[in-house]
Amino acid sequence: MSTLYQEIFSGEQLIPRHEPERVVAGDTVRWTRVVPGYPSGANALAYTLINRTNVYQVGADQVSPSGDGFQVTIPATATAEWAPGHYRWQAYVSDGEGNRFTVGTGELDVFPNLQVQTAGIDDREDDEKILDGIKTVLAGKVLEDAQTYTIHGRALTRYTFAELQELRGQYERRVRAIRIRRGEKVRGRGIGVVFSRGY
């Protein structure tokens, strides 16, 4: 019987062999990683996660040897501090002689821990909030939150109608990419047809 089937039928938890693409804050997260040419006995593995406002480190206290590879276990107490959002990550190995090598890169989404929420949450990403603000201004409604958005240092409410229409197109493309990345169903782009003189 293969190792995979042994793990399934023994009831042991299968540990993913790659970095996660999605993490819920407050969850314990585990994965294994084999880095060809860098066995765990002679090297250490670490990660950095970063986005526009946050940086998190995954270091020696969360990485242990597993055969020739590494097992990463990030406890719930650590991920509970992770702010929701989209992050880029890099993985590094250090050989103990002052040398460091980047051995992996990727992206992941951190989702909020709903269990600890005491009120509703606004989990829109920044581009989604700006797009909603643009639509609000175009509709002739200037809400307080719409006035707080700035693009290139310029208040959203200071753009002309034509400029807002152009910005809306730009942010609709950004938001579409965000929703595709999250695995949401996104309608295909229609073919725009412009008629003149009412025809």
N, C-alpha and C positions, 0 to 999 in steps of 0.2 A: 504494500500500500504506500502511495506517495506521501511525502511530508505534508502536502496540502490537504489530502484527505484525512490524514491522521489528526491534523489540527482541527478540521471541521468536526469529525466524529468524536474527538476527545473533549469537545466543548471549550477548548482553549481559544482565547481571543486572537484573531488574526491581526497582526500589526502591519500596516501598509509599508511597502518598500519604497516609498517616495514621499516627498514633502506634500503636505495637504494644499488644496486650492481654496478651501473654505474652513474657517475656524469660528466657533461660537465662543464668545468671551465667557469665561467661567467653566469651560470644559477642560478636562485633561486631554492632552494631545500627544500621540505617540507615532513614531515612524522609525524605520531603519534606513541606513544609507551605507552602501559600499562604494568606496572611492578607489578605483583601480590605481595601483601604484602607491597608495598611501594607506597601509594597514593600520588598524587602530592601535596596535602595540607600540608603534613608533611615532604616532601622530595624534594630534588632537583636532577635533572638529568643532566649529562654532558658526553661528548665523547672526546676521543683522537684518532686522525688518525696519523699513522706513517708509513714511509717506510725507505729505506736506508739513505735518505738524508733530509727528511722533516718531520716536526711534526706540526699538526694543532689541535687546541682546539675548541670544541663547548661547550660554557658555558651558564651561566644564562641569558645573554642578547639575546640568540637565542632559549631558551627553555621556554615555558609558560605552565601553567596548562590547561588541557583539560579534564573536568570531573574528574575522578579519575586518569587519565593518564596525558600524556605530549604531547604537540605539539612542534615539532622542525621546525624552519624556519631559514634557512641560506641564507642571502641575496646575490644577485648577486655580490655585491662589495666584499664580503668575498671569495666566490668561485673563483672569477677572479684571486685571488692571489695563488690559489692552483696549484702546478706544476703537469703536467700529470704524470701518473704512477700508479703502483699497491700499495694499502695501506691495512694495517691491522687496525682494530678499536676495541676499548673497550668502553663499556658503564658503567657508575657508578651512583649510587645514594648516596646522603649524607643526613643524618637525622637531621642535625643541632646541633648534640651533639658531633661532632668530629668523628663520625663513617662513614666509606665509604665502600660500597659493590659493587663488580663487578657484573653486571646483564646481560651482553651480550658481545659477541665477534663476529667478522666477517671480511670480506674483501670487498673492493670495488675498482673499476678502475676509475681514473679521466682522462678524455679525453680533448684534447686541444680545445680552443675556436677558431674555424676556422675564425670567423668573424673579429678577430683583427689581423690575420696574414697578413703580407705584403710580405712574400716570402714563398717558400716551407719549410716544416718542416720534420725533421727526428724523427718520433714517434716510432721508434723501441725501445724495452726494451734492457737493458744492455746485457742480454744473447743472444738476437738476433743479436746485433752488434758484439759480440765476435764470434758467429758462422759464420757470414759473413766474419769476419777477418780471421778465420781459413781456410775457403774455399778459400779465396784470396791467402793466403800463400801457400796452397797445390797446387793451380793452377800455382804456380811459379810467381805470381805477388805480389810484395811487395809494396803496396801503403802506403802513409804516415800515414793514419788513422789506417791501420792494425798494424803498428809498435808501436802505442801508447797503445795497449791493453796488460795488464799484468794479469797473472793467478798465484796465490800464489806467487806474488812478482817477477815473472819471465817473461821477455818480450816474447810476442807471437812468434816473429821471432827467438828466441833462442831454440825453441823446435825442436827435430828431426822429420823427416817425419813420423816415426812410432808413436811417441808421439802425433803428430798433428792428426793423424787418430783416435787415441783413444779419444782424446779430442773432436774431431768432433762428435763421437758417443754420448758422454756425453751431449754435448750442443744441439745436435739434439733432445734428449729426453727432455731436459729442455724447448726448444722452442716449442716442440709439446704440452707440458703441458700448456704453456702460451697461445697457440692458442686455445686449447680446453677450457680453462678458459674464453677466450674472446668470445666464442661461434662460432668460425670459423669452417668451415668444414675441417676436417683433414682426410687424407687418412689412412686406416687401415694399420697396420704394415705388410709388406710382410714377407714371410718365406724365409730366406736366405739359398741358397744351394751352397756349394763350391765343384767344380769339380777338380779333380787332373789329371795330364797328358793329359789335353785337352778334357777329356770325361765328 
